[in-house]
């Protein structure tokens, strides 16, 4: 555990910020893909509950927009 702490302590803030931005970008892309899959599944299956599908798509859209905004902010802001 102490080795991992020393490794994290020695990382530069710019490297950590870049990795966090990438992680948020991946979360945003996965959310968009999940939205597309839910829309396709709702169009194909008539028995799918549209209220819950709409709620899931709305929440995923919120997550995607927030994650992409955080990712863009982390990529553009350079704090020394």
C-alpha positions in Angstrom: 0.0 0.0 0.0 2.8 2.4 0.8 4.4 1.8 -2.6 1.2 2.8 -4.3 1.1 5.9 -2.2 4.6 6.9 -3.1 3.8 6.3 -6.8 0.7 8.5 -6.6 2.6 11.2 -4.6 5.3 11.4 -7.3 2.8 12.0 -10.2 2.6 15.4 -11.7 -0.7 17.2 -11.5 -0.8 17.6 -15.3 -0.6 13.9 -15.8 -3.3 13.2 -13.3 -5.5 15.9 -14.9 -5.0 14.4 -18.4 -5.9 10.9 -17.2 -9.0 12.2 -15.4 -10.0 14.1 -18.6 -9.6 10.9 -20.6 -11.7 8.9 -18.1 -14.5 11.4 -18.3 -14.3 11.4 -22.1 -14.7 7.6 -22.1 -17.7 7.8 -19.7 -19.3 10.4 -22.0 -18.8 8.2 -25.1 -20.1 5.1 -23.3 -23.2 7.1 -22.2 -23.9 8.2 -25.8 -23.5 4.6 -27.1 -25.9 3.3 -24.4 -28.4 6.0 -25.4 -28.2 4.8 -29.0 -28.6 1.2 -28.0 -31.6 2.0 -25.8 -33.3 3.9 -28.7 -32.7 1.0 -31.1 -34.1 -1.5 -28.6 -37.1 0.7 -27.8 -37.8 0.9 -31.6 -37.5 -2.8 -32.1 -39.4 -4.2 -29.0 -42.9 -2.9 -28.6 -43.2 -4.4 -25.1 -40.4 -2.2 -23.7 -41.7 0.3 -21.1 -41.3 3.7 -22.8 -41.5 5.7 -19.5 -38.5 3.9 -18.0 -36.6 4.0 -21.2 -37.2 7.8 -21.5 -36.1 8.3 -17.9 -32.9 6.2 -18.5 -32.1 8.1 -21.7 -32.6 11.4 -20.0 -30.4 10.5 -17.1 -27.7 9.1 -19.4 -27.8 12.3 -21.5 -27.2 14.3 -18.4 -24.3 12.1 -17.4 -22.8 12.3 -20.9 -23.1 16.1 -21.1 -21.6 16.6 -17.7 -18.7 14.2 -18.4 -17.9 15.7 -21.7 -18.0 19.2 -20.2 -15.6 18.2 -17.4 -13.3 16.5 -19.9 -13.2 19.6 -22.1 -12.6 21.8 -19.1 -9.7 19.6 -17.9 -8.1 19.5 -21.3 -8.3 23.3 -21.8 -7.5 24.6 -18.3 -3.8 24.7 -17.6 -3.1 25.5 -14.0 0.4 25.8 -12.8 
